[in-house]
Amino acid sequence: MSKELEIIGIVSAGWTPSENDPLAEYTHSGPKAVIPIAGKPMITYVVDAVAAARHVKHVAIVALDPSAEVEFSVPVEHVPDAGSLIGNAEAGLRYALDHYPNLDGVLISSSDLPLVTSDMLNSLVEECFHTEHDIYYTIIERAVMEGRFPESKRSYMHLIEGDFAGGDVFLVRPSLTVDHQDLLQELAKARKSVLRQARLVGLRIFLKLLFRRLSLDEIVQRVTQVLGMNARVIQFPHAEVGMDVDKPFQLEIVRAELEARTTDAA
C-alpha cells in the first residue's frame, strides 16, 4: 500500500457491570474498561495499540467519562456515552466523520482486548484496503483461537467452512451508512448467541445455521441485503482480537500474559 492513509481510532468503553455480573467484584462500581491489569487500566493497553498502528492519526474514546482520570500515553478525545453497544459505535463513527472529513477509515475496537498489538492492527488495515467495502468484520477460526488460548471458552459460529469466533475489532469506510437501528440494537443484544442473531435476520438463515449448512458467503449476502452494508468478513490469524474479557477466568488469562510481558520487559 503506497498511499499514506488517514485513519481515526475509536475505542468503545461503554460497560459498567451490574451487581450480579461476574466482573462486578473487579470494577468496584466503575467501568469495566478501567479494571487494573499489571498496574494499568485495561483500556490503556488497547489505546496504546490503536494509537501506535501505522495509519492511525487520532484516537477517540467513547463512553469513558474524563472524570475517571485514566492516564494515557497519547492524547485522546472523549465522546459521550450513547447508551448502547451499537449507539456507542455509531457515536464514535459520527464523531470521526464530523471532525475529520478527509479520513479514509475508522478503526473501532472494544476496550476489553488488552492483548491486541499495533502489528496486528497494521496487518488488519493493510488487508482491508485491498478491497472496496463499507465495513470489515474479523472472525477467528476455532483452531487458531484454541491454539492460542485453549482455556478461553469462546462462543463459535458453526458454518460449512468450520467453527469461528467473532472478533471485537472492525474497520469502517466513510461510505458506510447506518440504517435499521432497531435491528442493529437487537443484534447487539444477541451478540453472545449466534442462533438468536440468525433468527433476527431470517428463518432460512436460522435453519441453515442450526443444521450447519450456512456458509460465510451467505452470511455476507444476507447482511448486505438486510442492513444495506457492503460487508467483508476477514478470517484473521491473530486470536487476540477475539480474546475479550467477559468473565473472571478470561481476565486472569490476559492478566497472566500481561504480567509476564511486564516482567520480561523489566
For each residue, the residues with C-beta under 8 A, 3 or more apart:
1: 5 126 129
2:
3:
4: 55
5: 1 55 104 105 125 129
6: 55 57 100 102 103 104
7: 53 55 56 57 103 104 105 106 107 125 171
8: 56 57 58 59 60 96 100 103 105 106 107
9: 47 50 51 53 56 58 59 60 106 107 108 109
10: 59 60 61 62 79 89 92 93 95 96 106 107 108 109
11: 43 46 47 50 59 60 61 62 108 109 110 111
12: 61 62 63 85 88 89 92 108 109 110 111
13: 31 32 33 43 61 62 63 64 111
14: 31 62 63 64 81 82 83 84 85 88
15: 31 32 33 63
16: 27 29 30 31 32
17: 21 22 23 24 27 32
18: 21 24
19: 24
20: 24
21: 17 18 24
22: 17 246 247 248
23: 17 26 27 32 35 245 246 247 248 251
24: 17 18 19 20 21 27 29
25: 28 248
26: 23 35 248 251
27: 16 17 23 24 30 31 32 34 35
28: 25
29: 16 24
30: 16 27 34 68
31: 13 14 15 16 27 34 63 64 68
32: 13 15 16 17 23 27 35 42 111 112 245
33: 13 15 41 42 43 64 70 111 112
34: 27 30 31 41 42 43 64 68 70
35: 23 26 27 32 41 42 245 251
36: 39 40 41 42
37: 40 41 42 45 114 251 254 255 258 259
38: 255 258 259 261 262
39: 36 262
40: 36 37 44 45
41: 33 34 35 36 37 44 70
42: 32 33 34 35 36 37 45 46 111 112 114 245
43: 11 13 33 34 46 47 61 64 70 111
44: 40 41 47 48 70 71 72 73
45: 37 40 42 48 49 114 115 116 258
46: 11 42 43 49 50 109 110 111 112 113 114 116
47: 9 11 43 44 50 51 59 61 72 73 74 76
48: 44 45 51 52 72 73 74 118
49: 45 46 52 53 116 117 118 120 121
50: 9 11 46 47 53 56 59 107 109 118 121
51: 9 47 48 56 59 73 74 118
52: 48 49 56 118
53: 7 9 49 50 56 107 118 121 122 125
54: 118 122 125
55: 4 5 6 7 104 125
56: 7 8 9 50 51 52 53 59 107 121
57: 6 7 8 100 103
58: 8 9 75 77 100
59: 8 9 10 11 47 50 51 56 74 75 76 77
60: 8 9 10 11 76 77 78 79 92 95 96
61: 10 11 12 13 43 47 64 76 77 78 79 111
62: 10 11 12 13 14 79 80 81 82 88 89 91 92 95
63: 12 13 14 15 31 79 80 81 82 88
64: 13 14 31 33 34 43 61 68 70 78 111
65: 68 78 81
66: 69 78
67:
68: 30 31 34 64 65
69: 66
70: 33 34 41 43 44 64
71: 44
72: 44 47 48 75 76
73: 44 47 48 51
74: 47 48 51 59
75: 58 59 72
76: 47 59 60 61 72
77: 58 59 60 61 95 99
78: 60 61 64 65 66
79: 10 60 61 62 63 88 91 92 95
80: 62 63 91
81: 14 62 63 65 88
82: 14 62 63 87 88 90 91
83: 14 87 88
84: 14 87 88 185 188
85: 12 14 88 89 188 191
86: 89 90 181 184 185 187 188
87: 82 83 84 90 91 185
88: 12 14 62 63 79 81 82 83 84 85 91 92
89: 10 12 62 85 86 92 93 108
90: 82 86 87 93 94 178
91: 62 79 80 82 87 88 94 95
92: 10 12 60 62 79 88 89 95 96 106 108
93: 10 89 90 96 97 106 108 172 176 178
94: 90 91 97 98
95: 10 60 62 77 79 91 92 98 99
96: 8 10 60 92 93 99 100 103 106
97: 93 94 100 101 103 106 174
98: 94 95 101
99: 77 95 96
100: 6 8 57 58 96 97 103
101: 97 98
102: 6
103: 6 7 8 57 96 97 100 106 174
104: 5 6 7 55 129 173 174
105: 5 7 8 125 128 129 171 172 173 174
106: 7 8 9 10 92 93 96 97 103 171 172 174
107: 7 8 9 10 50 53 56 121 124 125 169 170 171
108: 9 10 11 12 89 92 93 169 170 171 172
109: 9 10 11 12 46 50 113 116 168 169
110: 11 12 46 113 168 169 244
111: 11 12 13 32 33 42 43 46 61 64
112: 32 33 42 46 168 244 245 246
113: 46 109 110 116 168 169 240 241 243 244 245
114: 37 42 45 46 245 254 258
115: 45 240 243 254 257 258
116: 45 46 49 109 113 120 121 169 238 240 241
117: 49 120 121 240
118: 48 49 50 51 52 53 54 121 122
119: 122 123
120: 49 116 117 123 124 238 240 241
121: 49 50 53 56 107 116 117 118 124 125 169
122: 53 54 118 119 125 126
123: 119 120 126 127 238
124: 107 120 121 127 128 136 138 169 171 234 236 241
125: 5 7 53 54 55 105 107 121 122 128 129 171
126: 1 122 123 129 130
127: 123 124 130 136 234
128: 105 124 125 131 133 136 171 232 234
129: 1 5 104 105 125 126
130: 126 127
131: 128 232
132: 173 230
133: 128 136 173 230 231 232
134: 172 173 175 176 177 229 230 231
135: 170 171 172 173 176 229 230 231 232
136: 124 127 128 133 170 171 172 231 232 233 234
137: 166 167 170 231 232 233 234
138: 124 166 167 169 170 233 234 236 241 242
139: 157 164 165 166 167 233 234 235 236 242
140: 144 145 164 165 166 167 235 236 238 239 241 242
141: 144 145 162 163 164 235
142: 145 146 156 162 163 164 165
143: 146 147 162
144: 140 141 147 148 237 238 239
145: 140 141 142 148 149 152 154 165 239 242 243
146: 142 143 149 150 152
147: 143 144 150 239
148: 144 145 239 240 243
149: 145 146 152 154 239 243 253
150: 146 147
151: 249 253
152: 145 146 149 239 243 250 253
153: 247 249 250
154: 145 149 165 242
155: 165 166 192 193 194
156: 142 163 164 165 194
157: 139 163 164 165 166 194 209
158: 163 194 209 212
159: 162 163 164 209 212 214 215 216 219
160: 212 213 214 215 216
161: 164 215 216
162: 141 142 143 159
163: 141 142 156 157 158 159
164: 139 140 141 142 156 157 159 161 235
165: 139 140 142 145 154 155 156 157 242
166: 137 138 139 140 155 157 191 242
167: 137 138 139 140 170 236 241 242
168: 109 110 112 113 241 242 244
169: 107 108 109 110 113 116 121 124 138 241
170: 107 108 135 136 137 138 167
171: 7 105 106 107 108 124 125 128 135 136
172: 93 105 106 108 134 135 136 176
173: 104 105 132 133 134 135 176
174: 97 103 104 105 106
175: 134 230
176: 93 134 135 172 173 229
177: 134 228
178: 90 93 181 184
179: 227 228
180: 183 184 226 227 228
181: 86 178 184 185
182: 185 186
183: 180 186 187 200 201 226 227
184: 86 178 180 181 187 188 227
185: 84 86 87 181 182 188 189
186: 182 183 189 190 200
187: 86 183 184 190 191 197 200 201
188: 84 85 86 184 185 191
189: 185 186
190: 186 187 193 196 197 200
191: 85 166 187 188 197
192: 155 246
193: 155 190 196 197
194: 155 156 157 158 197 198 209
195: 198 199 206 209 210
196: 190 193 199 200
197: 187 190 191 193 194 200 201
198: 194 195 201 202 205 206 209 210 214
199: 195 196 203 206
200: 183 186 187 190 196 197
201: 183 187 197 198 205 206 222 223 226
202: 198 205 206 222 226
203: 199 206 207
204: 207 208
205: 198 201 202 208 209 214 218 219 222
206: 195 198 199 201 202 203 209 210
207: 203 204 210 211
208: 204 205 211 213 214 218
209: 157 158 159 194 195 198 205 206 212 213 214
210: 195 198 206 207
211: 207 208
212: 158 159 160 209
213: 160 208 209
214: 159 160 198 205 208 209 218 219
215: 159 160 161 218 219
216: 159 160 161 219 220 233
217: 220 221
218: 205 208 214 215 221 222
219: 159 205 214 215 216 222 223 233
220: 216 217 223 224 231 232 233
221: 217 218 224 225
222: 201 202 205 218 219 225 226
223: 201 219 220 226 227 229 231
224: 220 221 227 228 229 230 231
225: 221 222
226: 180 183 201 202 222 223
227: 179 180 183 184 223 224 231
228: 177 179 180 224
229: 134 135 176 223 224
230: 132 133 134 135 175 224
231: 133 134 135 136 137 220 223 224 227
232: 128 131 133 135 136 137 220
233: 136 137 138 139 216 219 220
234: 124 127 128 136 137 138 139
235: 139 140 141 164
236: 124 138 139 140 167 241 242
237: 144
238: 116 120 123 140 144 241
239: 140 144 145 147 148 149 152 242 243
240: 113 115 116 117 120 148 243
241: 113 116 120 124 138 140 167 168 169 236 238
242: 138 139 140 145 154 165 166 167 168 236 239
243: 113 115 145 148 149 152 239 240 250 253 254
244: 110 112 113 168 250
245: 23 32 35 42 112 113 114 250 251 254
246: 22 23 112 192 250
247: 22 23 153 250 251
248: 22 23 25 26 251 252
249: 151 153 252 253
250: 152 153 243 244 245 246 247 253 254
251: 23 26 35 37 245 247 248 254 255
252: 248 249 255 256
253: 149 151 152 243 249 250 256 257
254: 37 114 115 243 245 250 251 257 258
255: 37 38 251 252 258 259
256: 252 253 259 260
257: 115 253 254 260 261
258: 37 38 45 114 115 254 255 261 262
259: 37 38 255 256 262 263
260: 256 257 263 264
261: 38 257 258 264 265
262: 38 39 258 259 265 266
263: 259 260 266
264: 260 261
265: 261 262
266: 262 263
